[in-house]
Structure formats: C-alpha cells, structure tokens
C-alpha cells in the first residue's frame, strides 16, 4: 500500500483518487478551498440554485466507467441522467431559428434544411462525416492513452478537408474558419460550428480544423443533463471517494512538493504541516512550477508546450426569474453575436463585442423555489486579461447587460422577469480553482496549431498531474479521462497504454 497525496479536489483529481483507492493505496486529498468539484460549482440563494460550471454532460461513458471500476455500480443508480431533446436551439443574427434533435443525424439534416434552406442540412451532415473521421483518427491518442513520447505526430491535421480551388490553387481547410467559409458556405452554419468551439473555450478564429470533433461528440454521443444540476455529479464522485476511504482535507493549501533522493516525497502546507507520501498527484503544470521551484517538470523533447497562452474564461450570469418556464422551452439555446468567429480577437484589440450567449433553462424543480419561478444561467466565453478587468464593477455590469440583451432575443420579456442576478466572472474562477486569471482549459486538439496539454507524468519521479490543464485537456469528460490515465500510470507503471 503506497501513500498518495493528491493536490486539489477537482473532478480529475477525485477521479484519480477513487481509482487509486480501489487499487489498494492510501489516498489523501488536500484542497485549499472548503469544497470539492473544482470549477463544477453551484450558487444558491432564496430557493434558487444554479450550475456555475458545466451545465450539460457529454460522453457520460467516462463516468459510467469510473463508477463501475470503483464500485460495480451504474452511474444511473447514483444520479439521474436525462438526455435533453432538442439537443439545442439556435438563434442567428438574421432572426433564423433552428432546434436540433439529440443524437440524430437524419433529424439534424432535416431540421437544418427546413430552417436554413435546401442543401444546408446535407452540407452539415457531410461535415459531420468528415468530423467522425477526425474523431476516429485521434480518439485513442488524444483521450484514452497517455501522451505519446513522439507527440509531434499528433500535430498532423487529422481532419479530411474537402479540396477547395482558389486563385488557381487547390487548398484544404486547416482551421475552423476555413471549414466554415469553404465547406459549410453559409454564415449560419459557420456560426453553428463556431458556437461549439466557444462552448469548449476554444477560439474559433485560430482553432485547427480538428476542432470539428467538438460538435461531432455531441452529435454522436448526445448531451445529457444531471437531474439536480451537474454539481450532483461532483457530489457523487466525492461520495464515491469517501466510501473508498479517501481522506479529504479542506482549507489545506499546498505550498510545496517535497523531494527526497530525487523523487516526490510529500507536501508542505501553508500552516507548516509536512505530509509524507510515496507519490504525489498534482494539479496543472502552471501551478506545480511554483510548488517545485528550481526543477524542470518536463523534458523539452518529451511534451508539447502547455496551453497557458490560450486564456479563455467565462462570464456566468445566474438569473432568478418570476413566472413559470413555458412548456416546451429548450434546455439549451445559443444566441449568436454578429461575429462569433472573431469575438475573442475583438476583445484582444480592446473592444467589447456583442457576445454569443448560451442559455440554460433546465426544467428541474430542484433548482427553483416553486413552479411560479425559474432559474436560468447565461454563459459567454471571454478572454482573461487583455486589458479587460473582470474585477471592475462597471466592466462586469456593462457586459452582463449585453448578455441579458442577447438572451432576450430568444426569451422575450426576459428583463421584466428578473428578480435578481448574480454574476460570476473569471475573477471568481481564479479564486475557486487557482487558475491564473480564471482561465478555463480547452480540450486537447490535434493538427497544425492545435492544443496539446502536458503529459500526466513529469520529469520528477513520483509526481503526476491530473485535471484540465494536463493531458487530455479541459472539459468535464476529459477531466474524468485524466484521472483514469493518472491512476493507470501509477498502478501499472510507465508502460500503461490506456484501457483496451
């Protein structure tokens, strides 16, 4: 039995802790805040409750596997999963609207043809076929296996773009923007593509074509709601850890990783406490550098540069509304700004764009005081920093007003129904997760200027990393995958190659 110290109680860290405990290790988690879940948080007030992190779950198989492997219990026996239908409603700047069914290619094609005109559905359907090919090429190396030592091969573009003739030359799409312009050939279809990227914290203006896997995942595996809010999933993972004898220490800030004979040997806490351990599981490499001063965590040839230069964050607006949710309202609606491709670049140039806003309206009695009220969450992806101070009340208030105005295009009379609103910005995310600037990690992507996150193992023996800032990157499902990879590397050693 090895002693394993885990830094932080985020979803990836808890997924690793539960698996390691089942493998017979003594596991203790040290979390600097007073609760678990990382960015998977809940805000409650006056009988209203809101998910302030992810509002929906894709790839539920990741957590089904976690609960089966750590207790032979199906996920559905611990939380109630609801496949939302329609998967999403979309409101474009020209007033066109379309609701897309969940996990039905034929249904999506028919809905797009009816709303956007004949041929639109076929172009989107053909795009999804190419996206599936990119998914098939990258699924194992990007999601199910530790980062390959020869990670450079993952920089080859896996998306099989359609040849496009331009200025007497034949070109292939290498970015999402080029897919939108050359293959989808409709600004509304392009916005649909860019909206998926923004939802994952990916800048559609610079994302590689392989980001096509993001809409494909939702199309192929569906989108799911956890009854009571996604925070209930975090609770279930935490309780699984406790049942497997994982020790949790809240309010315990780690200030250093101890080394002995060249390998990780424990932790030092802010109150001076020293925790001895045989193995340490840390959080993002950006934080570990401060905990292991004077040590290179990775060899220059072993891993790609980490994704710290990409700094997407989120503004989340919790709205307590008077009046009942109308029957048949979509769970998620996306309202597009005039330039979803370039929103983050406008921020970078000091402008505040009209944002693309995601509206979550769960039909869940657990989130409202009674049937005469409704809880709604608005989310927009924004960059952290770049001259925009998300701690300044005037900046936050002005941007919140823009988000509410955008949402009212999809929910008429929204402003008149607001009892109160609570705004969460990247500044809140930074306090809750420790991420510099409140950034939210994007998922790993292959190809061109893709995003590859650092390996789960480090150059310090006995020191590993789990969570969104490590392979395979950000996202609720990806966090669960990182926990599985770390547990496999610790239990089976460096030859571990993922679940077969």
Secondary structure, 3 states (H helix, E strand, C coil): CCEEEEECCCHHHHHHHHHHHHCCCEEEEEECCCCCCCCCCEEEECCEEEECCCCCECCCHHHHHHHHHCCCCCHHHCCCEEECCCCEEEECCCCCEEEECCCCHHHHHHHHHHHHCCCHHHHHHHHHHHHHHHHHHHHHHHHHCCCCCCHHHHHCCCCCCCCEEECCEEECCCEHHHHHHHHHCCHHHHHHHHHHHHHCCCCCCCCEHHHHHHHHHHHHHCCEEECCCCHHHHHHHHHHHHHCCCEEEECCCEEEEEEECCEEEEEEECCCCEEECCEEEECCHHHHHHHCCCCCCCCCCCCCCCHHHCCEEEEEEEEEEECCCCCCCCCEEEECCCCCCCHHHHHHCCCCCCCCEEEECCCCHHHCCCCCEEEEEEEEEEECECCECCCCHHHHHHHHHHHHHHHHCCCCCHHHHEEEEEEECHHHHHHHHCCHHHCCCCECCCCCCCCCCECCECCCECEEECCCCECCECCHHHHHHHHHHHHHHHHHCCCCCCCC
